[in-house]
Each structure stands twice: as structure tokens, then as C-alpha cells.
Amino acid sequence: MLLGVTPLALTLWLAAATLRPHWAAEDFTLAYYPAAHRLLAGLSPYAATHAQVLDGAAFVYPALAAVALAPFALLTIGVSYHLWVMTCLAMVPGTLWLAGVRDWRVYGAVFLWYPIVAGWQGENVSVPMMYMLALAWRHRDRPLIVGLVCAAAISIKPFVWPLLLWLLATRRWRAAAWSLVAAITLNVIAWAIVGPGAVLSYLKLAAEDSAAQWRGGYGVMAVAHHLGLSRGPAELLLALVAVALTGALLRSGLGCRDDRASFVVAIGVMLVASPLVWIHYLVLLALALALLRPRLAAVWLVPIVLWLLPPATRVEAWQEALAWMVVAGCLVAALRAPGQPAERRPQVRLMAGG
């Protein structure tokens, strides 16, 4: 009942509500579709007013994201956003499957998470990012594929840059090289399509968005704001915490050569190092748990408490504390999973004789 009927009923009910006519606009309809439509019309996807920035309706993604979204603008807004929602919804179980989860109860538990619901129902890019990270993990020992996936993911949503660091920490030199080459190629092509002059518009808009939103959400800088720090000290705190976790990533990868643990730590770096963190960013915890706890455990039910948190830009200090307690609890529980052998890089043995 709890992990079968309840998540199925909740998902079907929310999907029906999302797909009904005149559904309240979210990220796709507010920002993604208009930006893609402007791009096809030969205009800049970064045209946004300050009011749109404050409302979270500005398109603040690099050029590759605008190019990737352009095909949706060939359809009507109703058809395109229905397609986007259904695609995001399908990517949730797809991520768990790629990560090796075969326990049906885990799938049910994840669909009870508020970040997951906010991800697929809110029409944002967090669930696709989670899916791309799962693809990178699944093809981790195929340098060309993992390099292309990492390059595309970082180019669409730069806050997942620790993917490249993970490749280096786990000595995947060829994959890291492919990732750099692919990232340069993809971005050159994408910015050529959008227009080289749009680079400054994007950087200006991204800086304006960060300045307007840094006090909100669940990021380290928002926590620093509630501690009474101004933006400068908050950025310093963000950098210090990110450096500490980066050190842990390098140690787990270079020192212990533990693929799974270093990938989970990389997810932690993504959440900590991002200047802005919204509730749907926490979908990445599902992938972190899936890698080291593929069967149902109590920790899979812990993120359900996140229904107590609002998606709004202004949240209370206790809500931020609760969010980070859940994040820390999930990451620590994943890293301390009992009976889960560390996945180390294969070593070549030289055999003598016939």
C-alpha cells in the first residue's frame, strides 16, 4: 500500500492535474519555451526583464540548452510542455534502472519524494540532469560516450561541473580528454547558432539572477544569509565548503579508487558548490542512494519529510536546516552502505606460462 498503491495514485493524480488545460505555468512554459521560440525567430533567448528575473522566469542557461530546446518550439506550447512533462516523468524510473536498482519498492519510495514531484511536475531540467548523470555512470568505462555525456550535461547545466573532476579523480584520462574536446566543440557550435554576441547577454543575465536570488532557496549562500552574512562572506563560505568536499572527492577517487563513493561525493559537491539550490535539485539524492543502496532501506523514506518545505525563493532557517540534514543523511547513509563492495578500477594482471 505504501510503496505500490500510494505512489501510483499520487503520480497519476498529479499527472492528470499537470496535463489539464490552463495548468499554472512552470519553468518550461515560463522560461524554456519562450527562449526556444525566440531563438527560432532569430532573436536572443536571453531577453528578460528584471521582473522576470525576480519571478524566476528568465532563461539563464548556456547556449547549448537553448539549441537543445529549440525543437520544442516547433510544436504548440500545450503539446510541447505535455511532452516535456511526460519525458521527465519517464526519466525518474529510467535513472534508477540505469543505476542498477531492481527493487520495485525503491521506485515507489522515490515517487513519494517532494523533490522528484517538483522535478517532473515543475517542468524544470533537474530530472533530465539526474538522468544524464546516470548515463555517465552507466557508461563510465566507455571513454567516448561518458565524455560526450559529461560535456553535454555540463554545457547545459554548469553546476554539474564536478563530473569532470570525478573523471580526473578516477583516472579516466581519455574520458576527461573527450569531455573537454566535446565541450569545446558543442559550445562553439551552440554559441555560433545563438550568436557570439549573446555570450555577454547570458553572463549579464546569469549575474543578475544570482544577485537577485542568492538569499533564497536552499544553497549554502542562502544558509549564510540566515546566519547574518552578506554576499561576500557568503561566497567565501561557499568556496571553503566546496573545496573541502572537493578534497574528499579527490581522496576517494585518487586515494581509495572507489568509483561509487567518489561519484556520490561528486553529487555532494554539485549541491554544495552551486550558488543557487532549489528543492528540485535534491533529485540527485535518488541517484546517490541508488548507486550504493539499490535495495529498500529506511533512508529511502527519509526524503519524504521534504514535503514540509516550500519551493518558494524565501524559506525559513529551519527549513534550510531540515533540507541539509536530509542531504547529509542520504549521502552519509549511501557512503556507509553495509555489504556494498567498493567498485575499484580494474587492474591488468600479467600471467606467466601457458
Secondary structure, 3 states (H helix, E strand, C coil): CCCCHHHHHHHHHHHHHHHCCCCCCCHHHHHHHHHHHHHHCCCCCCCCCHHHHHCCCCCCCCHHHHHHHHHHHHCCHHHHHHHHHHHHHHHHHHHHHHCCCCCHHHHHHHCCCHHHHHHHHCCCCHHHHHHHHHHHHHCCCCHHHHHHHHHHHHHHCHHHCHHHHHHHHCCCHHHHHHHHHHHHHHHHHHHHHHCCCHHHHHHHHHHHHHHHHCCCCCCHHHHHHHCCCCHHHHHHHHHHHHHHHHHHHHHHHHHCCEHHHHHHHHHHHHHHHCCCCCHHHHHHHHHHHHHHCCCCCHHHHHHHHHHHCCCCCCCCHHHHHHHHHHHHHHHHHHHCCCCCCCCECCCCCCCCCC
